Amino acid sequence: MVYTDARDLKAQARVAMIGHMGKAVGSMILYMVLVMIISELTSFSLPENRAAALIFSILVNFVVAVLVGVIQIGLKSIYLDMQFDNTAGIFSLFRYYRENQNSAVVISAFFALLDTVCSLPVLAVLIFEQSQSPLTVPLALALLVRTVSQFLVRTLFFPVQYLLMDYPEMLPASMIRTGERLMHGRRMDYMKLALSFIPMHLLGFMSMGVGTFWVLAYQNCTYAAFYKDMITARTKQNKPSVKDGPAPENPHEHLNPGGIYPPPGKAHSVESPEEDISLQEDASGQETDM
């Protein structure tokens, strides 16, 4: 399959943001404010026992991650709407508290659990480390392990939240499996794309954080373009050919054996029956892992 390179994806993101800059940046600012408010509201006095305090902290952070995760899916839906020229206001942040709540909560809990597992080295150091120093070498290494592992996990399951937007009738477990499968052959591309934003984040930091909101909006819009490109490429690969014979009575059935396709008006990726995406395994079952 032929994919769009990172430079063109960023260009697509900039074009999509034209005329929507206020919404793109405003949505990110509102999201960050909501994260701070939720974190503040879930701040409790910790037990004096260190181990008990850490366990309690894990539970609270897990709940916060689920609540924020549902809002994050709404945030990503705003940037994905921009890619397809659909209208969505800032308050679409709360979209998945109004619709498809169960799947949104399950997906958010899945990512929250993965983040918790990635944080175990940090928790182990905090429990057993006796040093009074705020940052020790073991803690620094544990933080590095957590950051890298979370990045790799997010890479592995990158499309899952977007699939919830395009395929709301799909079960969460199927979204997770499909998202992981769609990343075959795209993981390295995604990692390179994500790391390419580091210089821009440094510039945003140097601007006293003012430019950070624009960088985050630009980055998320580019991720939406990455997903759109992934879906478009897979769609083209699965277009029926003449030798396949006459089209079935349900045109989606040919491209989605098993009946998994977005309902009308819900999907971003479907503009015509021929442009639907097959979410089934390729017949050959062979794809490049990275």
C-alpha positions as CSV (number, residue, x, y, z in Angstrom):
1,M,0.0,0.0,0.0
2,V,1.1,3.6,-0.7
3,Y,0.9,6.0,2.2
4,T,1.3,9.8,2.4
5,D,4.6,10.9,3.9
6,A,4.9,13.0,7.1
7,R,5.5,16.3,5.4
8,D,2.3,16.0,3.3
9,L,0.3,14.8,6.3
10,K,1.4,18.0,8.2
11,A,0.4,20.1,5.1
12,Q,-3.0,18.4,5.1
13,A,-3.4,19.3,8.8
14,R,-2.5,22.9,8.2
15,V,-5.1,23.1,5.4
16,A,-7.7,21.5,7.6
17,M,-7.1,24.1,10.3
18,I,-7.6,27.0,7.9
19,G,-10.7,28.8,9.0
20,H,-10.9,26.6,12.1
21,M,-7.9,27.9,14.1
22,G,-10.1,29.2,16.9
23,K,-11.9,25.9,17.3
24,A,-8.7,23.9,17.0
25,V,-6.8,25.8,19.6
26,G,-9.8,26.6,21.8
27,S,-10.7,22.9,22.0
28,M,-7.2,22.1,23.2
29,I,-7.3,24.9,25.8
30,L,-10.7,23.7,27.1
31,Y,-9.5,20.1,27.2
32,M,-6.4,21.1,29.3
33,V,-8.6,23.2,31.7
34,L,-11.0,20.2,32.1
35,V,-8.1,17.9,32.9
36,M,-6.8,20.3,35.6
37,I,-10.3,20.6,37.1
38,I,-10.9,16.9,37.1
39,S,-7.5,16.3,38.7
40,E,-8.2,18.9,41.3
41,L,-11.7,17.5,42.2
42,T,-10.2,14.1,42.7
43,S,-7.4,15.2,45.0
44,F,-7.8,13.6,48.4
45,S,-5.7,13.3,51.5
46,L,-3.4,10.3,51.2
47,P,-3.0,7.7,54.0
48,E,0.2,8.1,56.1
49,N,1.4,4.6,55.1
50,R,3.5,4.9,52.0
51,A,2.4,1.7,50.3
52,A,-1.3,2.4,51.1
53,A,-0.9,6.0,49.8
54,L,0.5,4.7,46.5
55,I,-2.2,2.1,46.0
56,F,-4.9,4.7,46.7
57,S,-3.1,7.1,44.3
58,I,-3.2,4.4,41.6
59,L,-6.9,3.9,42.0
60,V,-7.7,7.6,41.9
61,N,-5.4,8.1,38.9
62,F,-7.1,5.2,37.1
63,V,-10.6,6.8,37.6
64,V,-9.2,10.2,36.5
65,A,-7.6,8.6,33.4
66,V,-11.0,7.0,32.4
67,L,-12.9,10.3,32.9
68,V,-10.3,12.3,30.9
69,G,-10.1,9.5,28.3
70,V,-13.7,9.9,27.3
71,I,-13.2,13.6,26.8
72,Q,-10.0,12.9,24.9
73,I,-12.0,10.8,22.4
74,G,-14.3,13.8,21.9
75,L,-11.2,16.0,21.4
76,K,-9.9,13.7,18.7
77,S,-13.3,13.6,17.0
78,I,-13.1,17.4,16.6
79,Y,-9.8,17.2,14.7
80,L,-11.0,14.2,12.7
81,D,-14.1,16.2,11.7
82,M,-11.8,18.9,10.4
83,Q,-10.1,16.4,8.1
84,F,-13.4,15.6,6.5
85,D,-14.7,19.1,6.5
86,N,-17.5,18.3,8.9
87,T,-18.8,20.8,11.4
88,A,-18.1,20.2,15.1
89,G,-18.1,22.7,17.9
90,I,-15.8,22.9,20.9
91,F,-18.4,21.2,23.0
92,S,-18.1,18.0,21.0
93,L,-15.5,17.3,23.7
94,F,-18.4,15.9,25.6
95,R,-19.8,14.0,22.6
96,Y,-19.0,10.6,24.1
97,Y,-20.7,11.4,27.4
98,R,-23.9,11.7,25.4
99,E,-23.5,8.9,22.8
100,N,-21.9,5.5,22.8
101,Q,-20.9,6.0,26.4
102,N,-20.3,2.3,27.2
103,S,-17.8,1.8,24.5
104,A,-16.0,5.1,25.2
105,V,-15.6,4.1,28.9
106,V,-14.3,0.6,28.0
107,I,-11.8,2.0,25.5
108,S,-10.7,4.7,28.0
109,A,-10.4,2.1,30.8
110,F,-8.3,-0.1,28.5
111,F,-5.8,2.7,27.9
112,A,-5.9,3.7,31.5
113,L,-5.0,0.1,32.5
114,L,-2.1,0.0,30.0
115,D,-0.8,3.3,31.4
116,T,-1.0,1.9,34.9
117,V,1.0,-1.2,33.9
118,C,3.6,1.0,32.3
119,S,3.8,3.0,35.6
120,L,4.6,-0.1,37.7
121,P,8.4,0.5,37.6
122,V,7.9,4.0,39.0
123,L,5.6,2.7,41.7
124,A,8.1,0.0,42.7
125,V,10.9,2.6,43.1
126,L,8.6,4.9,45.1
127,I,7.7,2.1,47.5
128,F,11.1,0.6,48.1
129,E,13.4,3.6,47.6
130,Q,14.4,5.0,50.9
131,S,16.2,8.1,49.7
132,Q,14.7,11.5,50.7
133,S,16.0,13.1,47.4
134,P,13.1,14.1,45.1
135,L,14.8,12.5,42.1
136,T,17.2,9.6,42.3
137,V,18.9,7.6,39.5
138,P,16.6,4.6,39.9
139,L,13.5,6.9,39.9
140,A,14.8,8.7,36.8
141,L,15.3,5.4,35.0
142,A,11.9,4.2,36.0
143,L,10.4,7.4,34.7
144,L,12.2,6.9,31.4
145,V,11.0,3.3,31.2
146,R,7.4,4.5,31.8
147,T,7.6,7.2,29.2
148,V,9.0,4.9,26.5
149,S,6.6,2.0,27.2
150,Q,3.6,4.3,27.2
151,F,4.7,5.7,23.8
152,L,5.1,2.2,22.4
153,V,1.7,1.1,23.7
154,R,0.0,4.2,22.3
155,T,1.7,3.5,19.0
156,L,0.5,-0.1,19.0
157,F,-3.1,0.9,19.5
158,F,-3.2,4.3,17.8
159,P,-6.3,3.9,15.7
160,V,-8.6,2.5,18.4
161,Q,-10.1,5.8,19.5
162,Y,-10.7,6.8,15.9
163,L,-12.4,3.5,15.1
164,L,-14.9,4.3,17.9
165,M,-15.9,7.4,15.9
166,D,-16.2,5.7,12.6
167,Y,-17.6,2.4,13.7
168,P,-19.7,3.1,16.8
169,E,-21.5,-0.3,16.5
170,M,-18.3,-2.3,16.7
171,L,-17.6,-3.9,20.1
172,P,-14.7,-2.4,22.0
173,A,-12.7,-5.7,21.9
174,S,-13.1,-5.7,18.1
175,M,-11.9,-2.1,18.0
176,I,-8.8,-3.0,20.0
177,R,-8.0,-6.0,17.8
178,T,-8.7,-4.1,14.6
179,G,-6.7,-1.0,15.7
180,E,-3.6,-3.2,16.4
181,R,-4.0,-4.9,13.0
182,L,-4.3,-1.6,11.1
183,M,-1.0,-0.5,12.6
184,H,0.9,-3.4,10.9
185,G,3.4,-1.7,8.6
186,R,2.6,1.8,10.0
187,R,4.2,1.7,13.5
188,M,7.5,3.1,12.5
189,D,5.8,5.8,10.4
190,Y,3.7,6.9,13.3
191,M,6.7,7.0,15.7
192,K,8.7,9.1,13.3
193,L,5.7,11.4,12.9
194,A,5.2,11.8,16.6
195,L,8.9,12.4,17.3
196,S,9.1,15.0,14.6
197,F,7.0,17.3,16.8
198,I,9.6,17.5,19.6
199,P,11.4,20.6,18.1
200,M,8.1,22.4,17.9
201,H,7.3,21.5,21.5
202,L,10.6,22.9,22.5
203,L,9.8,26.2,20.7
204,G,6.4,26.2,22.4
205,F,8.0,25.8,25.8
206,M,10.4,28.7,25.0
207,S,7.4,30.9,24.3
208,M,6.4,30.5,27.9
209,G,3.9,27.9,26.9
210,V,1.8,30.2,24.8
211,G,2.6,28.4,21.6
212,T,2.2,24.9,23.1
213,F,-1.6,24.9,22.6
214,W,-1.2,25.6,18.9
215,V,1.5,22.9,18.6
216,L,-0.8,20.4,20.4
217,A,-3.7,21.3,18.2
218,Y,-1.5,21.0,15.1
219,Q,-0.1,17.6,16.2
220,N,-3.6,16.2,16.9
221,C,-4.8,17.4,13.5
222,T,-1.8,15.7,11.9
223,Y,-2.6,12.5,13.8
224,A,-6.2,12.7,12.4
225,A,-4.7,13.1,8.9
226,F,-2.5,10.0,9.6
227,Y,-5.6,8.0,10.5
228,K,-7.5,9.2,7.4
229,D,-4.5,8.3,5.2
230,M,-4.4,4.8,6.8
231,I,-8.1,4.3,6.1
232,T,-7.9,5.6,2.6
233,A,-5.0,3.4,1.7
234,R,-6.7,0.3,3.0
235,T,-9.9,1.3,1.2
236,K,-8.2,1.5,-2.1
237,Q,-6.6,-1.9,-1.5
238,N,-9.9,-3.5,-0.9
239,K,-11.8,-2.0,-3.9
240,P,-13.6,-4.8,-5.9
241,S,-12.2,-5.6,-9.3
242,V,-14.0,-6.7,-12.4
243,K,-12.9,-10.3,-11.9
244,D,-14.7,-10.3,-8.6
245,G,-18.0,-10.5,-10.5
246,P,-21.1,-8.5,-9.9
247,A,-21.4,-6.4,-6.8
248,P,-23.4,-8.0,-4.0
249,E,-26.9,-6.7,-3.1
250,N,-25.4,-4.8,-0.2
251,P,-22.3,-3.0,-1.6
252,H,-20.8,-2.8,1.9
253,E,-21.0,-6.6,2.2
254,H,-18.2,-7.0,-0.4
255,L,-15.9,-4.7,1.4
256,N,-16.9,-5.7,4.9
257,P,-17.6,-9.4,5.0
258,G,-19.2,-9.9,8.4
259,G,-21.3,-6.7,8.2
260,I,-19.0,-4.3,10.0
261,Y,-19.4,-0.9,8.4
262,P,-20.3,2.5,9.6
263,P,-24.0,3.5,9.6
264,P,-25.0,6.4,7.3
265,G,-24.0,9.8,8.6
266,K,-21.7,8.4,11.3
267,A,-18.5,7.6,9.5
268,H,-15.8,9.9,8.4
269,S,-14.2,7.3,6.1
270,V,-17.2,6.5,4.0
271,E,-18.1,8.8,1.2
272,S,-19.4,6.1,-1.2
273,P,-19.8,2.4,-1.0
274,E,-16.6,1.8,-3.0
275,E,-14.6,3.8,-0.5
276,D,-15.6,1.7,2.5
277,I,-12.9,0.0,4.4
278,S,-12.4,-3.7,5.0
279,L,-11.6,-4.4,8.6
280,Q,-11.1,-8.1,8.1
281,E,-7.8,-9.9,7.8
282,D,-6.1,-9.9,4.4
283,A,-6.5,-13.2,2.6
284,S,-2.8,-13.7,2.6
285,G,-2.5,-12.8,6.3
286,Q,0.9,-11.3,5.6
287,E,1.8,-7.7,6.5
288,T,5.0,-6.0,7.4
289,D,5.1,-5.7,11.2
290,M,6.8,-2.3,11.3
